[in-house]
Amino acid sequence: MRVLITGSSGQIGTNLALRLLAEGHTVFGLDRRVNQWTNVFPTLLQDLAVPQRDFQGGIAGAPYPPCDIVVHLAANAKVYELVEQPHRALENINITFNVLEFCRAQNLPIVFASSREVYGDIKRYFTEETSADFSYTESPYSASKIAGEALIYAYARCYGLPYLVFRFSNVYGRYDNDLARMERVIPLFIREIEAGRPVTVYGGAKVLDFTYVDDCVDGIVRGITKLLAGEVTNHTINLAYGEGNSLVRMAELIAEALGRRPEIIVAPAKRPGEVSYYVADLSLARELLGYVPQVALNEGIRRAVAWARGGEQADHD
């Protein structure tokens, strides 16, 4: 199959592209930045946030090769940064609109990357997909993902556009330590603890559902396959590990993998817009996709530390 991936230079996009290539599929990437990890698949550098109107063969006059499906991962993704720069949330909405218009013009199904942020932090213990209550939107980033989902559902109803929406949760692992671009907590803690510096956890009671990137990619690939086969269409599905862990526990596991004794500072929670508790209900992913995550946090942290220290091969040892 031929897969167009937006946001192909990011962590999930890179891992997904390499998985698809290894299975013999064709990948074409779209991103506003060069992929710093690999050049084994073609990537068109393009800002998808710019308002567009002509979508017949691509966006902004850039022709795209024929494809069978679009996996739309591109987004400005750091919650607290979008609190400080809310115009970037509007960019997310523009990006999704542009990608949907391309899919409509080319009659292509879409897989959309949403987020556990859409559940908010008030009715946070209810994470079955239909329980998301958008009146409890926490941040501009959350609002941009809610708007993206709403556009997906509208295009399905008005234009018959086939889709799957995946709500991701704290994906980590290989190709996530580009801290100069976006500060992610796990690679940041790996760097700081290995250097013997203290790390700060905002909210000692904060519990999140950390998802190792290979589990996330496995769920996406299952979704792509079933969507193209017409076996699973027009569903919104949580993709995570299904287990909660505190940020303090995560920091302790990093220190253990590094062989260090950490200094963990617990600061008051929470920064504006951030969710303090989330554990995914995976019932629908299991039922529709046969999705069974394999990598618990202790093993995932071991792999992430090994990769940060020694590269990709260490991640699989």
Backbone as a ProteinNet text record, in pm:
[ID]
protein_1_A
[PRIMARY]
MRVLITGSSGQIGTNLALRLLAEGHTVFGLDRRVNQWTNVFPTLLQDLAVPQRDFQGGIAGAPYPPCDIVVHLAANAKVYELVEQPHRALENINITFNVLEFCRAQNLPIVFASSREVYGDIKRYFTEETSADFSYTESPYSASKIAGEALIYAYARCYGLPYLVFRFSNVYGRYDNDLARMERVIPLFIREIEAGRPVTVYGGAKVLDFTYVDDCVDGIVRGITKLLAGEVTNHTINLAYGEGNSLVRMAELIAEALGRRPEIIVAPAKRPGEVSYYVADLSLARELLGYVPQVALNEGIRRAVAWARGGEQADHD
[TERTIARY]
83.5	0	87.2	29.2	99.7	42.5	129.1	84.1	148.5	67.5	115.6	105.6	217.6	222.7	252.8	162.2	193.7	258.5	350.4	426.6	523.9	577	659.4	798.5	839.4	971.5	967.6	848.9	836.8	860.9	845.5	873.6	782.3	651.9	559.3	569.3	576.9	584.8	706.8	822.3	944.3	934.6	891.5	878	775.7	663.8	561.2	614.2	681.1	733.3	831.8	920.9	1020	954.6	852.6	778.9	711.2	645.6	577.4	675.9	788.3	890.1	942.9	965	1016.3	918.5	790	687.9	659.9	738.4	727.2	632.4	583.5	490.8	566.6	496.2	552.9	510.4	605.6	579.3	621.9	537.4	571.2	543.2	641.6	628.7	604.8	531.4	511.6	545.5	629.1	663.4	719.2	718.5	778	927.2	980	1121.8	1181.4	1312.4	1385	1383.9	1373.5	1381.5	1527.2	1555.2	1693.1	1738.1	1645.4	1678	1709	1642.3	1657.9	1623	1677.1	1640.2	1598.7	1550.1	1520.5	1383.7	1303.6	1179.4	1169.3	1105.9	1097.9	1008.7	1053.3	977.4	969.3	849	828.5	819	903.9	899.9	791.6	691.6	575.1	506.2	463.4	389.1	240.1	181.9	41.6	-54.1	-1.4	-88.8	-131.5	-66.8	-99.9	-236.9	-325.4	-457.8	-445.3	-524.5	-515.5	-654.8	-656.7	-783.4	-771.4	-653	-637.6	-579.5	-660.2	-619.3	-620.4	-624.9	-645.3	-529.2	-406.6	-292.7	-198.3	-231.3	-145.1	-193.6	-107	-141.8	-39.1	-83.8	3.3	79.4	14.2	74.2	179.8	209.2	309.9	243.7	283.9	219.6	261.4	167.1	195.2	184.6	262.3	248.7	117.9	71.3	-51.8	-38.4	-145.3	-143.1	-279.4	-282.3	-405.1	-471.4	-392.3	-443.2	-352.8	-410.2	-333.8	-335.5	-217.1	-205.2	-164.9	-255.8	-236.7	-188.9	-56.6	6.5	51.6	60.8	120.8	40.6	111.7	47.4	153.3	122.4	197.5	149	241.5	196.6	220.1	295.5	327.7	220.4	152.6	34.9	66.7	166.4	189.6	243.6	311.9	358.8	241.3	136.6	20	-67.4	-53.2	-115.7	-50.8	81.7	155.3	143.9	122.7	115.2	-9.2	-126.1	-250	-270.9	-202.9	-218.5	-172.1	-85.8	-39.3	-148.7	-245.4	-361.6	-446.9	-461.3	-534.3	-462.6	-328.9	-253.6	-290.4	-305.8	-344	-476.3	-570.8	-701.9	-688.5	-609.9	-588.2	-521.9	-423.5	-354	-453.7	-538.2	-633.7	-734.3	-780.1	-871.4	-805.8	-681.2	-612.7	-597.4	-559.1	-540.3	-674.3	-779.6	-911.3	-958.2	-930.5	-969.4	-892.5	-766.6	-690.2	-752.4	-785.7	-847.1	-981	-1057.4	-1186.6	-1166.6	-1070.2	-1046.2	-996.2	-917.6	-856.8	-933.8	-1042.8	-1123.6	-1039.9	-968.7	-877.8	-926	-914.9	-943.3	-832.4	-863.9	-769.3	-763	-642.2	-619.6	-573.2	-643.6	-615.7	-562.1	-452.1	-391	-454.1	-540	-594.8	-518.3	-576.4	-501.6	-593.7	-536.4	-612.4	-647.7	-587	-620	-766.5	-832.6	-971.7	-1064.3	-1020.3	-1104.5	-1105.4	-1008.5	-1002.2	-958.7	-981.4	-931.2	-1038.6	-1165.8	-1271.6	-1339.9	-1385.4	-1440.5	-1331.9	-1216.9	-1096.6	-1092.9	-1178.4	-1172.9	-1256.4	-1322.6	-1404.7	-1338.3	-1276.6	-1199.2	-1245.5	-1366.2	-1427	-1457.3	-1435.9	-1430.3	-1550.7	-1670	-1788.8	-1809.2	-1722.6	-1741.6	-1672	-1598	-1531.1	-1635.1	-1620.9	-1714.1	-1639	-1666.8	-1585.4	-1610.2	-1708.6	-1727.7	-1620.1	-1538.9	-1431.1	-1294.3	-1291.3	-1165.6	-1064.4	-943.5	-842.5	-751.9	-730.1	-624.9	-650.3	-580.7	-590.6	-549.4	-449.2	-410.8	-527.5	-589.4	-706	-814	-837.7	-941.9	-908.3	-779.9	-742.5	-765	-743.3	-768.3	-918.4	-993.9	-1139.4	-1193.5	-1142.6	-1186.3	-1147.9	-1028.1	-985.8	-1077.8	-1112	-1206.6	-1340.9	-1389	-1518.5	-1517.5	-1407.3	-1396.9	-1398.7	-1327.2	-1327.1	-1470	-1543.2	-1679.6	-1770.1	-1751.7	-1832.8	-1804.3	-1677	-1642.5	-1692.8	-1695.6	-1751	-1900	-1971.6	-2116.2	-2150.9	-2079.6	-2115.4	-2058.6	-1940.7	-1872	-1840.4	-1882.8	-1857.5	-1711.3	-1634.7	-1491	-1466.4	-1404	-1375.7	-1261.7	-1273.1	-1171	-1153.7	-1039.5	-1018.8	-952.5	-1000.7	-938.3	-874.1	-745.4	-673.9	-638.9	-677.8	-641.6	-518.3	-404.2	-277	-258.5	-165	-135.1	13.4	82.2	221.1	309	320.2	403.1	550.6	632.5	774.7	855.9	987.3	1077	1161.9	1203.3	1295.7	1255.1	1354.3	1338.9	1255.9	1268.7	1192.8	1281.6	1413.2	1500.1	1553.3	1475	1512.2	1466.7	1533.4	1489.6	1501.4	1588.4	1601.2	1472.1	1396.8	1272.5	1153.9	1145	1031.3	1073.1	1058.2	1104.1	1004.8	1047	965	1019.1	927.4	967.6	1061.7	1037.6	1121.5	1263.8	1284.8	1424	1489.4	1410.6	1466.4	1516.4	1434.7	1476	1595.1	1599.7	1715.8	1842.1	1838.2	1955.7	1997.2	1899.4	1931.1	1978.9	1912.9	1952.5	2088.6	2113	2244.2	2355.7	2325.1	2424	2435.9	2354.2	2360.2	2287.8	2200	2124.6	1985.4	1925.5	1790.4	1685.6	1574.8	1461.5	1339.7	1252.1	1133	1007.8	927.3	797.3	690.4	606.1	498.2	374.2	358.3	245	283	311.4	353.4	246.8	120.6	10.9	-31.6	33.8	-5	18.9	-83.2	-77.2	-116.3	-30.5	-54.7	-31.8	-80	-71.3	36.9	157.1	270.8	266.8	285.4	273.5	405.8	466.9	589.8	558.9	647.9	618.3	588.7	650.4	621.5	478.4	422.7	282	192.4	223.7	146.3	146.9	264.2	276.4	202.8	210.2	138.7	-11.7	-64.6	-206.5	-240.8	-155.3	-180.4	-178.8	-79.1	-69.2	-190.7	-233.9	-355.9	-475.2	-482.8	-592.1	-587.2	-469	-453	-500.7	-453.9	-486.4	-636.4	-699.7	-842.3	-927.6	-882.2	-956.3	-953.5	-837.3	-827.9	-906	-914.3	-990.5	-1140.2	-1180.2	-1321.4	-1374.1	-1283.2	-1324.8	-1356.9	-1288	-1312.4	-1311.9	-1425.4	-1439.4	-1515.8	-1471.3	-1541.6	-1557.2	-1442.5	-1439	-1334.3	-1357.6	-1262.2	-1213.1	-1080.1	-1022.9	-906.5	-906.3	-791	-675.3	-553.8	-432.9	-335.3	-313.2	-223.2	-177.4	-118.8	-82.2	-193.5	-270.6	-382.3	-346.5	-238.6	-194.5	-142.7	-177.5	-132.1	-3	82.2	204.6	228.3	279.5	309.4	437.4	453.3	576.9	694.4	668.3	775	824.3	731.7	769.9	847.5	802.9	874.1	1017.6	1037.6	1171.9	1256.2	1195.4	1268	1312.3	1226.7	1262.7	1377.3	1377.5	1488.3	1618.7	1615.4	1735.7	1784.9	1691.1	1727.7	1795.6	1739.4	1798.6	1936	1955.6	2083.5	2184.8	2137.9	2225.9	2262.5	2167.5	2191.6	2097.7	2134.5	2045.6	1988.9	1858.8	1805.7	1773.2	1778.5	1723	1595.4	1480.8	1351.8	1284.5	1260.4	1191.9	1045.9	956.2	813.3	760.1	711.4	656.9	504.7	439.2	292.4	238.3	130	60.5	-46.5	-82.8	-34	-11.3	64.7	78.2	-51.5	-83.8	-212	-227.1	-346.5	-380.1	-345.6	-270.8	-224.4	-322	-332.6	-417.8	-338.6	-404.5	-332.6	-359.6	-459.8	-487.6	-546.4	-488.1	-545.5	-494.8	-588	-558.7	-660.8	-612.5	-700.6	-782.9	-906.5	-990.8	-958.3	-902.5	-858.5	-956.8	-1076.5	-1172.2	-1198.4	-1218.3	-1251.7	-1132.4	-1011.4	-892.7	-874.2	-898.8	-887.8	-994	-1116.4	-1227.5	-1215.1	-1184.6	-1185.8	-1055.4	-943.1	-812.7	-732.5	-777.9	-695.9	-569.8	-578.5	-462.9	-434.2	-312.3	-268.2	-129.1	-117.5	13.9	109.2	236	334.7	437.9	455.7	571.8	528	541.6	511.5	615.5	584.5	670.3	811.7	828	964.7	1049.7	991.4	1065	1082.8	980	990.4	1096.9	1105.1	1208.6	1346.5	1359.6	1489.2	1529.3	1434.1	1463.1	1495	1418	1440.9	1578.3	1619.3	1751.3	1859.9	1841.5	1940.3	1954.1	1841.8	1848.4	1917.2	1882.6	1944.4	2095.3	2138.2	2281.2	2353.7	2286.5	2361	2300.5	2189.3	2131.2	2027.6	1981.2	1864.2	1884.5	2002.4	2022	2000.7	2048.1	2033.2	1886.8	1801.7	1658.7	1597	1651.5	1592.1	1662.4	1768.8	1842.8	1762.1
-119.4	0	124.8	236	363.7	458.8	504.9	581	718.4	822.3	958.8	992.9	1035.5	1067.2	1214.7	1290	1427.3	1425.7	1518.7	1513.3	1397.2	1366	1246.6	1259.4	1380.5	1398.5	1392.8	1375.1	1363.8	1221.8	1203.9	1073.5	963.6	982.4	878.8	861.2	971.6	963.4	886.6	912.2	843	694.1	659.1	517.7	447	513.4	454	432.7	533	521.5	406.1	393.5	286	149.2	139.8	13.2	-23.2	72.8	45.8	7.7	77.1	43.7	-98	-133.8	-268.1	-375.8	-342.2	-437.9	-433.7	-353	-351.4	-249.3	-154.8	-53	70.4	158.4	282.9	397.9	484.5	596.1	726.4	828.2	964.4	1056.4	1137.5	1221.2	1366.8	1434.7	1579.4	1636.6	1739.3	1803.9	1942	2027.1	2159.5	2159.4	2045.3	2038.9	1908.4	1910.7	1793.6	1686.6	1561.2	1450.4	1432.8	1451.6	1442.4	1299.4	1203.9	1065.7	980	1007.2	917.7	992.6	944.5	997.6	885.7	776.3	658.6	665.7	767.6	786.7	934.2	963.1	1101.8	1185.4	1309.1	1401.6	1536.1	1583.9	1716.5	1816.3	1919.3	2022.8	2123.5	2131.8	2215.2	2255.2	2380.1	2428.1	2409	2307.1	2274.8	2370	2461.1	2553.5	2672.9	2694.1	2808.2	2786.4	2885.4	2867.5	2834.2	2735.6	2687.5	2672.9	2658.3	2630.5	2521.3	2504.1	2408.6	2278.6	2173.8	2047.4	1931.2	1959.2	1850.6	1751.7	1800.9	1709.5	1724	1811.1	1838.5	1964.7	2029.1	2153	2257.8	2379.9	2490.7	2458.2	2384.9	2356.4	2248.1	2190.5	2084.8	1950.5	1883.5	1755.8	1644.8	1563	1446.5	1321	1219.4	1094.2	1025	935	861.7	788.7	789.2	717.7	655.5	564.5	492.6	544.3	611.4	655.7	765.6	855.5	961.8	936.9	937	934.1	1073.9	1142.1	1283.9	1298.8	1315.9	1332.1	1475.6	1558.7	1692.4	1779.7	1840.1	1931.4	1996.9	2116.8	2175.8	2107.1	2044.9	1942.8	1970.3	2069.6	2084.8	2169.3	2112	2175.3	2312.8	2323.1	2451.2	2556	2512.6	2608.6	2669.6	2591.3	2645.2	2729.9	2711.5	2805	2942.1	2943	3068.2	3127	3041.1	3085.1	3024.3	3072.2	3006.6	3012	3101.9	3103.4	2971.8	2898	2769.9	2663.3	2681.9	2592.5	2615	2741.8	2771.5	2711.1	2712	2646.8	2499	2432.1	2290.5	2269.3	2359.2	2347.2	2370.4	2472.1	2497.7	2378.3	2318.6	2202	2089.9	2060.5	1950.6	1980.5	2104.5	2141.6	2118.5	2164.6	2147.7	2000.9	1918.6	1776.2	1711.1	1749.8	1694.1	1734.5	1856.7	1899.1	1821.9	1793.5	1709	1569.5	1512.8	1379.2	1379.5	1486.1	1495.4	1501.8	1582.5	1596.2	1466.5	1390.9	1268.4	1142.5	1160.5	1046.5	945.4	995.3	912.9	899.6	782.3	767.6	833	866.1	935.3	870.4	862.7	827.9	955.5	997.6	1125.7	1103.3	1172.7	1164.6	1265.9	1217	1301.8	1273.9	1309.2	1306.5	1277.4	1217.8	1199.3	1334.8	1442.5	1575	1611.8	1547.7	1584.7	1546.7	1455.6	1417.1	1522.4	1614.2	1716.2	1658.5	1736.1	1698.2	1703.1	1712.6	1720.8	1585.4	1530.9	1395.1	1298.3	1309.3	1244.8	1094.6	1040.7	897	818.3	886.9	820.1	837.5	730.6	745	649.5	596.1	527	633.9	600.8	702.5	796.2	745.3	831.1	917.4	902.3	980	1115.1	1144.9	1274.8	1385.7	1480.3	1591.6	1718.9	1772.4	1881.6	2014.1	2019.1	2141.1	2158.1	2054.4	2062.5	2079.2	2142.4	2162.7	2235.3	2178.4	2229.2	2336.5	2334.5	2419.3	2444.5	2542.9	2562.6	2438.7	2365.2	2241.7	2142.7	2122.6	2034.1	2078.6	2209.1	2262.5	2234.5	2241.8	2216.6	2070.9	1979	1837.9	1809	1872	1857.7	1909.7	2026	2082.8	1991.5	1933	1840.2	1720	1663.4	1551.4	1593.8	1712.1	1758.5	1772.2	1823.4	1832.9	1694.7	1600.7	1463.6	1409.5	1423	1368.7	1438.9	1570	1644.5	1599.5	1578.7	1534	1392.5	1310	1175.4	1183.2	1270.9	1280.1	1349.7	1457.3	1536.5	1481.2	1419.3	1378.8	1229.7	1154.5	1011.3	975.3	1060	1037.9	930.7	818.2	714.3	758.9	727.3	773	674.6	688.2	640.2	753	778.8	875.2	797.8	821.9	760	865.2	839.9	927.7	870.4	935	889.7	941.3	878.5	920.4	905.6	1017.8	1021	916.9	929.3	836.2	871	768.7	791.8	680.5	700.9	599.6	653.6	566.2	595.7	720.2	806.4	928.9	1036.2	1045.8	1150.6	1247.8	1244.9	1328.5	1452.1	1507.3	1634.1	1750.3	1765.5	1859.1	2004.6	2033.4	2170.9	2218.5	2123.6	2159.8	2155.9	2048.5	2033.2	1952.1	2008.9	1944.9	1837.6	1712	1599.1	1549.9	1510.2	1486.4	1366.5	1256.6	1138	1159.8	1204.6	1230.5	1341.8	1439.5	1544.5	1486.2	1401.1	1340	1247.1	1175.3	1090	1175	1284.9	1371.5	1429.4	1479.5	1547.6	1449.9	1335.3	1238.2	1179.1	1151.9	1097.8	1197.5	1327.1	1431.1	1460.7	1394.3	1416.7	1540.8	1594.1	1713.9	1677.2	1760.3	1732	1748.1	1676.6	1691.6	1735.1	1810.5	1863.4	1799.1	1742.9	1686.6	1784.3	1827.8	1919.4	1838.2	1817.6	1740.8	1599.4	1574.9	1441.8	1336.4	1376.3	1281.2	1264.3	1334.7	1325.4	1183.4	1125.5	989.5	993.5	936.4	937.2	797.9	778.5	650	661.5	614.3	624	509.9	545.1	447.9	437.3	318.7	301.7	310.2	373	408.1	286.4	172.2	54.2	7	20.2	-14.1	82.6	210.8	311.8	282.4	258.1	231.1	102.8	1.2	-123	-97.3	-15.7	17	91.9	186.9	263	170.4	83.2	-7.5	-99.5	-150	-231.1	-150.8	-24.6	60.1	87	119.2	142.5	20.6	-95.9	-219.2	-245.5	-229	-258.6	-150.5	-26.2	80.9	61.4	30.9	9.1	-114.4	-213.5	-334.5	-316.6	-202.6	-178.8	-256.6	-310.8	-392.2	-307.2	-194.7	-103.1	38.3	105.7	238.1	330.2	455.6	562.5	532.1	513.1	492.4	583.6	615.9	690	596.7	579.3	470.6	520.2	486.4	514	420.5	476.5	396.7	437	346.6	374.1	239.3	239.4	111.9	60	151	109.3	95.4	161	154.1	290.8	332.8	462.1	452.5	551.7	563.7	710.7	735.5	872.9	919.2	1050.5	1104.7	1076.3	1069.5	1034.6	892.9	799.3	661.7	654.4	730.7	734	781.2	886.6	937.7	834.4	762.7	658.8	546	508.3	403.3	447.2	573.3	625.4	617.1	659.3	654.5	511.3	419.5	278	226.1	261.5	216.6	278.4	398.6	466.8	428.5	361.3	330.8	453.2	547.4	672	681.5	764.6	798.2	937	946.6	1074.5	1172	1300.1	1403.6	1453	1416.9	1449.1	1558	1671.2	1783.1	1780.2	1778.2	1778.5	1919.4	1978.7	2114.3	2108.2	2214.8	2215	2194.7	2118.8	2101.9	2210.3	2250.4	2206.4	2328.1	2315.8	2424.7	2438	2558.1	2578.1	2484.2	2424.5	2342.6	2196.1	2155.6	2017.9	1928.5	1806.2	1705.3	1634.6	1605.4	1546.9	1397.6	1342.7	1198.9	1147.6	1040.1	974.6	831.7	737.6	597.9	555.4	507.4	481.1	354.9	360.5	243.2	188.7	68	9.9	-92.3	-98.1	-201.2	-197.4	-77.9	-66.6	-104.5	-64.5	-100.7	-251.8	-316.8	-463.7	-527.8	-477.5	-537.8	-517.5	-396.7	-364.7	-398	-381.9	-394.8	-515.6	-583.5	-688.2	-631.6	-507.3	-434.8	-479.8	-528.4	-568.3	-508.8	-400	-338	-432.6	-426.6	-523.6	-466.5	-335.3	-277.8	-195.2	-254.8	-183.4	-74.7	17.1	133.9	96.9	-0.2	-33.7	-83	-166.1	-213.4	-101.2	-21	89.5	190	220	312.2	250.5	121.4	55.7	70.7	49.5	62.9	207.6	301.5	442.8	488.9	445.4	481	417.2	289.4	221.5	290.9	332.5	401.1	536.8	612.6	743.8	731.8	622.4	603	542.2	450.7	375	365.1	432.5	428.5	320	303.9	221.3	75.3	19.7	-122.6	-153.5	-63.3	-85.3	-91.3	-19.9	-18.1	-155.8	-239.8	-371.3	-484.9	-455.4	-561.1	-617
0	0	0	-42.6	-53.7	50.7	142.2	258.5	258.5	264.6	282.1	429.9	489.3	632.3	649.1	710	747.6	886.6	909	1033	1033	915.2	898.7	959	997.4	1058.4	1210.2	1266.7	1411	1459.6	1589.9	1650.3	1595.8	1605.8	1560.7	1410.2	1336.2	1192.3	1144.2	1205.5	1165.4	1194.2	1314.4	1349.5	1261.3	1233.5	1149.1	1007.6	951.9	816.2	805	902	896.8	912	993.9	1007.4	874.5	811.2	685.4	575.1	568.6	469.1	490.3	616.4	647	604.4	598.2	557	406.9	334.1	189	131.2	212.7	165	115.5	48.7	-2.9	87.3	122.4	213.4	147.9	161	119.2	237.4	275.7	393.9	360.8	450.3	446	582.1	584.6	711.3	681.2	782	763.5	795.7	841	875.3	822.6	804.8	758.5	867.5	827.3	922.5	964.2	1093.2	1140.7	1165.2	1154.2	1188.9	1066.9	955.4	839.7	711.8	599.7	467.5	373.2	428.8	346.9	279.2	308.7	234.6	194	81.1	34.4	124.1	150.9	234.8	165.8	143.6	88.1	202.8	200.9	303.7	267.2	351.9	321.7	451.9	459.9	576.3	549.3	608.2	584.7	655.4	740.1	812.5	728.4	614.7	529.9	465.7	470.1	407.2	258.9	214.6	76.8	17.4	-114.8	-183.2	-289.4	-349	-457.9	-403.9	-406.1	-344.8	-444	-572	-667.2	-670.7	-674.8	-681.9	-565.1	-474	-360.2	-293.4	-217.5	-149.1	-187.6	-214.4	-252.8	-381.4	-470.7	-599.2	-599	-483.2	-475.3	-506.2	-613.1	-648.4	-552.9	-514.2	-431.9	-518.7	-491	-565.6	-529.6	-612.3	-580.4	-446.6	-369.1	-240.8	-216	-120.6	-86.8	39.7	125	254.1	308.4	388.9	454.3	604.7	665.3	811.4	854.9	921	953.3	1098.3	1111.9	1242.2	1269.1	1165.4	1178.9	1274.6	1370.9	1465.8	1552.3	1600.8	1711.3	1838.2	1914.1	2008.4	2156.2	2195.6	2337.7	2405.8	2505	2563.5	2618.6	2706.3	2773	2675.9	2568.2	2468.6	2393.5	2369.2	2300.5	2393	2524.4	2618.3	2602.9	2589.3	2575.1	2434.4	2333.2	2193.5	2128.3	2165.4	2119.4	1969	1898.1	1752	1690.8	1761.4	1708.6	1716.3	1806.5	1808.4	1683.5	1644.3	1521	1400.2	1401.8	1294.5	1285	1400.2	1398.3	1325	1349.6	1285.1	1134.8	1096	953.8	885.2	951.8	896.3	868.6	967.4	951.1	841.7	834.2	725.7	589.7	574.7	446.4	409.1	505.9	479.3	443.6	512.5	482	342.1	302.6	168.5	61.5	89.3	-3.1	-10.4	104.5	106.7	32.9	51.1	-18.1	-168.9	-213	-356.2	-418.6	-341.8	-394.9	-355.2	-277.9	-233.5	-154.9	-53.8	25.7	169.9	229.6	373	455	580.1	665.8	803.4	856.9	997.3	1065.9	1169.8	1236	1376.7	1407.1	1539.8	1633.1	1722.3	1827.3	1957.2	2069.6	2195.3	2312.3	2417.6	2541.9	2604.3	2557.2	2610	2588.2	2490.4	2463.9	2579.7	2668.2	2781.5	2890.8	2888.4	2992	3125.4	3230.1	3361.4	3468.7	3429.9	3529.9	3543.1	3430.7	3432.9	3389.5	3453.5	3403.2	3425	3510.6	3535.3	3435	3342.4	3242.3	3106.8	3056.4	2933.4	2823.3	2836.7	2723.1	2618.3	2489.5	2384.7	2381.7	2403.6	2394.4	2517.2	2618.8	2742	2739	2632.8	2624.9	2625.2	2717.9	2730.1	2694.4	2576.3	2524.1	2595.9	2684.3	2762.9	2868.8	2889.9	2989.2	2923.6	2807.8	2735.1	2822.6	2832	2923.8	2865.1	2733	2677.6	2529.4	2470.9	2326.1	2247	2295.9	2227	2227.8	2344.5	2353.2	2255.6	2251.8	2163.3	2017.7	1981.6	1842	1803.8	1897.7	1869	1864.9	1953.2	1949.3	1816.4	1773.5	1645	1529.5	1536.6	1432.9	1424.2	1540.7	1540.5	1482.1	1520.2	1470.7	1318.8	1262.9	1117.9	1052.9	1113.2	1061.1	1054.9	1166	1171.2	1069.3	1053.2	956.7	813.7	781	646	620.3	722.9	706.2	673.3	742.4	722.1	590.5	560	442.6	312.1	318.3	195.5	190.4	292.9	293.3	312	378.5	395.7	501.4	467	567.2	659.2	787.6	882.8	997.3	1064.2	1200.5	1277.4	1396.5	1487.7	1601	1624.5	1735.9	1839.8	1963.8	2075	2144.7	2121.8	2176.9	2318.8	2389.5	2526.8	2555.7	2571.5	2619.3	2551.4	2420.2	2343	2365.3	2387.9	2415.1	2350.7	2346	2292.6	2179.4	2093	1983.4	1904.3	1874.3	1795.3	1866.7	1997.8	2067.7	2144	2123.2	2207.6	2136.7	2043	1979.4	2067.9	2182	2285.2	2243.2	2146.8	2100.5	2033.4	1974	1907	2001.9	2080.6	2169.6	2291.9	2408.4	2530.8	2575.3	2565.9	2610.6	2743.6	2831.4	2969.3	2982.6	2913.1	2933.4	2881.6	2756.7	2716.2	2797.6	2841.7	2927.3	3058.3	3121.3	3248.2	3228.3	3115.1	3088	3085.1	3013.4	3001.6	3135.8	3210.9	3336.9	3444	3455.3	3557.9	3524.8	3397.3	3360.4	3390.8	3379.4	3408.5	3557.8	3640.5	3784.3	3829.9	3745.2	3781	3833.3	3918.6	3969.5	3860.4	3877.1	3786	3866	3801.4	3868.6	3812	3899.5	3863.9	3909.7	3816.5	3850.1	3888	4018.3	4068.2	4103.4	4230.6	4272.4	4253.3	4250.1	4234.8	4088.8	3996.3	3855.7	3804.7	3742	3687.9	3540.7	3456.3	3312	3254.4	3133.2	3064.3	2957.3	2989.1	2898.4	2796.2	2668.6	2560.1	2486.2	2485.8	2410.3	2261.5	2186.2	2047.6	1960.7	1987.4	1905.9	1923.3	2044.3	2064.7	1988.5	1994.9	1922.5	1772.9	1717.9	1574.1	1536.3	1621.6	1592.7	1581.5	1671	1663.3	1536.2	1496.5	1373.2	1252.1	1243.4	1129.1	1122.6	1237	1239.5	1186.9	1227.9	1182.7	1033.8	982.5	838.6	759.6	800.6	728.2	727.1	843.9	853.2	786.7	791.1	724.3	573.2	517.9	373.6	328.5	416.3	383.2	403.2	461	489	607.3	689.4	803.9	927.1	943.8	1055.3	998.4	1004.6	944.2	1037.6	1042.4	1113.3	1262.4	1326.9	1471.4	1534.8	1660.4	1742.4	1851.2	1860.1	1939.3	2023.1	2151.5	2236.6	2201.1	2189.8	2174.1	2283.7	2378.2	2490	2545	2664.7	2726.5	2815.7	2876.1	2960.1	3105.9	3147.4	3287.3	3330.2	3448.9	3497.6	3576.4	3557.9	3635.9	3669.4	3787.2	3825.1	3757.7	3744.8	3689.9	3781.9	3911.4	4006.3	3979.1	3958.6	3928.8	3797.9	3698.8	3571.2	3591.2	3671.2	3697	3771	3863	3936.5	3844	3748.5	3654.4	3562.9	3524.4	3444	3522	3646.8	3730.2	3747.9	3766.1	3780.8	3654.5	3537.4	3411.6	3387.8	3439.8	3424.7	3531.5	3636.3	3748.1	3828.2	3840.5	3913.3	4033.5	4126	4237.6	4209	4180.4	4132	4245.2	4212.7	4298.5	4230.4	4287.1	4227.3	4309.9	4249.1	4313.7	4271.5	4368.8	4338.5	4358.9	4251.3	4255.2	4251.1	4295.9	4294.2	4153.3	4144.8	4017	4011.3	3898	3771	3685.2	3580.4	3486.4	3406.4	3361	3290.7	3172.4	3163.1	3048.4	3061.3	3164.3	3171.5	3248.3	3202	3263.9	3373.8	3486.5	3600.1	3620.1	3548.9	3562.1	3432.2	3380.5	3263.4	3255	3245.3	3213.8	3108.9	2994.8	2881.1	2898.8	2854.3	2834.6	2695.9	2689.2	2562.2	2505	2561.1	2518.5	2369.1	2313.6	2172.4	2083.5	2123.5	2045.3	2041.4	2153.4	2156.2	2067.1	2079.6	2006.8	1856.4	1812.5	1669.7	1598.8	1670	1605	1650.2	1755	1813.4	1877.5	1924.2	1978.8	2121.6	2143.9	2277.4	2300.2	2374.2	2394.2	2465.6	2427.3	2473.1	2570.6	2573.3	2642.1	2762.5	2881.9	3006.5	3030	3121.2	3139.7	3181.6	3269.7	3312.9	3196.4	3108.7	2991.8	2889	2870.4	2775.6	2815.6	2944.4	2992.4	2970	2995.8	2972.1	2826.1	2735	2592.5	2556.3	2612.1	2580.9	2627.4	2745.3	2796.5	2711.6	2674.9	2591.2	2456.8	2397.9	2270.1	2284.4	2388.1	2409	2426.3	2486.2	2510.5	2390.9	2320.8	2221.3	2084.8	2061.5	1929.3	1912.9	1789.9	1760.8	1798.1	1773.4	1801.4	1948.1	2035	2179	2219.7	2147.8	2178.1	2164.3	2077.8	2050.9	2123.6	2196	2265.2	2381.1
[MASK]
+++++++++++++++++++++++++++++++++++++++++++++++++++++++++++++++++++++++++++++++++++++++++++++++++++++++++++++++++++++++++++++++++++++++++++++++++++++++++++++++++++++++++++++++++++++++++++++++++++++++++++++++++++++++++++++++++++++++++++++++++++++++++++++++++++++++++++++++++++++++++++++++++++++++++++++++++++++++++++++

